[in-house]
Amino acid sequence: MRVLGIDPGTSVTGYGVVETGNGVPGFGRLVECGVITLAKRSPLPHRLAELHEGITELIVRHRPTALALENAFFHKNVRTTLVLGHARGVVLLAAQQAGLEIAEYPPATIKKTVVGVGGAHKAQVAAMVARLLRLKGAPEPSDAADGVAVALTHILRT
């Protein structure tokens, strides 16, 4: 199984591709991780189009069997929550267009699955991602580590 994990955002979207099976030891093998960075001052429709293109390119390049996505959380700022919902919608659209299995997980579930504590901090998540995948160091930046954690959550929960 190859899973593309996404930590969505309209400025920075973290992603991680983790593969398991076919003799891969442990919890899987990190294929690639990184971030899709979008111009903060660009109009929202432009950023969403760029995000869609970036996710589509990752899907074409890595051919995942599933896309796992962090659920929207409710932020004090309603506009932030709404804009994040737009970003999630674009990611879901790209996955649906590619015919991928789609899974969504709340942030606390991701943290609990990877770290063992639903209220874990970003640094704890990154450290456990490195440990589970036997990496020399935590993926950077932290948004990339979060994307990998989403992929790992799907692998560990299926």
C-alpha positions in Angstrom: 0.0 0.0 0.0 1.2 3.5 -0.8 -0.5 6.4 1.1 -0.3 10.1 0.3 -0.9 11.9 3.6 -1.9 15.6 3.5 -1.9 18.3 6.2 -3.9 21.0 4.3 -3.4 24.7 4.3 -3.8 27.7 2.0 -0.3 29.0 2.6 1.6 25.8 3.3 0.3 22.2 2.7 2.4 19.4 4.1 2.6 16.0 2.5 4.1 12.6 3.0 4.2 9.5 0.9 4.6 6.3 2.9 4.8 2.8 1.4 4.2 -0.5 3.3 4.1 -4.1 2.2 6.2 -5.8 -0.4 8.9 -6.7 2.2 9.1 -3.2 3.6 10.1 -3.6 7.2 8.4 -2.0 10.2 5.7 0.6 9.8 6.7 1.5 6.3 9.2 3.4 4.2 9.1 7.1 3.6 9.1 7.7 -0.1 9.0 11.5 -0.1 7.8 14.3 2.0 7.7 18.1 1.7 5.5 21.1 1.4 3.5 22.9 -1.2 4.0 26.5 -0.6 1.5 29.0 -1.9 1.9 32.7 -2.3 0.2 34.3 0.7 -0.7 37.5 -1.2 -2.3 35.7 -4.2 -6.1 35.7 -4.4 -7.6 32.6 -2.9 -8.9 31.1 -6.2 -5.3 31.3 -7.5 -3.9 29.6 -4.4 -6.5 26.9 -4.6 -5.8 26.2 -8.3 -2.0 25.9 -7.4 -2.8 23.6 -4.6 -5.0 21.4 -6.9 -2.1 21.3 -9.4 0.4 20.4 -6.7 -1.7 17.6 -5.3 -2.5 16.2 -8.7 1.2 16.2 -9.6 2.0 14.2 -6.4 -0.7 11.7 -7.3 0.5 11.2 -10.8 4.2 10.9 -9.7 3.7 8.6 -6.7 0.6 6.6 -7.8 -0.8 6.2 -4.2 -3.5 3.7 -3.4 -5.0 6.0 -0.9 -5.0 9.6 0.2 -5.3 10.4 3.9 -6.3 13.9 4.9 -6.4 15.8 8.2 -10.0 16.8 9.1 -10.8 20.4 9.5 -10.5 21.7 13.0 -12.5 24.6 14.3 -10.4 27.7 14.8 -11.5 30.8 16.8 -11.2 32.8 13.6 -14.2 31.7 11.4 -12.5 33.0 8.2 -9.5 30.8 8.9 -11.7 27.7 9.3 -13.7 28.5 6.1 -10.5 29.0 4.0 -9.0 25.8 5.4 -12.3 24.1 4.3 -11.7 25.4 0.7 -8.2 23.9 0.8 -9.5 20.5 2.0 -12.1 20.6 -0.7 -9.5 21.0 -3.4 -7.5 18.1 -2.0 -10.6 15.9 -1.9 -11.4 16.9 -5.5 -8.0 15.9 -6.7 -8.1 12.5 -4.9 -11.7 11.8 -6.2 -10.7 12.7 -9.8 -7.8 10.2 -9.5 -10.1 7.5 -8.1 -8.2 7.1 -4.9 -9.5 5.7 -1.6 -10.0 8.7 0.7 -9.7 8.7 4.5 -10.1 11.6 6.8 -8.8 11.8 10.4 -9.2 14.4 13.2 -5.9 16.0 14.4 -6.3 14.4 17.9 -6.7 10.9 16.3 -3.5 11.5 14.2 -1.6 12.5 17.3 -2.9 9.7 19.4 -2.1 7.1 16.7 1.4 8.3 16.1 2.5 9.6 19.5 0.0 7.9 21.9 -1.4 11.2 23.2 -4.2 13.2 21.5 -2.7 16.5 22.7 0.9 15.9 21.5 2.9 18.9 20.3 4.3 19.2 16.7 7.8 18.3 17.9 6.6 15.1 19.5 4.8 14.1 16.3 7.9 14.8 14.2 10.1 12.8 16.6 7.7 9.8 16.6 7.4 9.9 12.8 11.2 9.7 12.6 11.3 6.8 15.1 8.5 4.8 13.5 10.0 5.1 10.0 13.6 4.6 11.3 14.8 8.0 9.9 18.0 9.7 11.0 16.0 12.9 11.8 12.5 14.2 11.8 11.1 15.4 8.5 11.3 19.1 8.0 9.6 21.5 8.0 7.0 20.4 10.6 4.2 20.6 8.1 5.9 17.8 6.1 6.2 15.7 9.3 2.5 16.3 9.8 1.7 15.0 6.3 3.8 11.9 7.0 1.9 11.4 10.3 -1.4 11.5 8.5 -0.2 8.8 6.1 1.1 6.7 9.0 -2.2 7.1 10.7 -4.0 5.6 7.8 -1.5 2.7 7.5 -1.8 2.0 11.3 -5.6 2.2 11.3 -6.3 0.0 8.3 
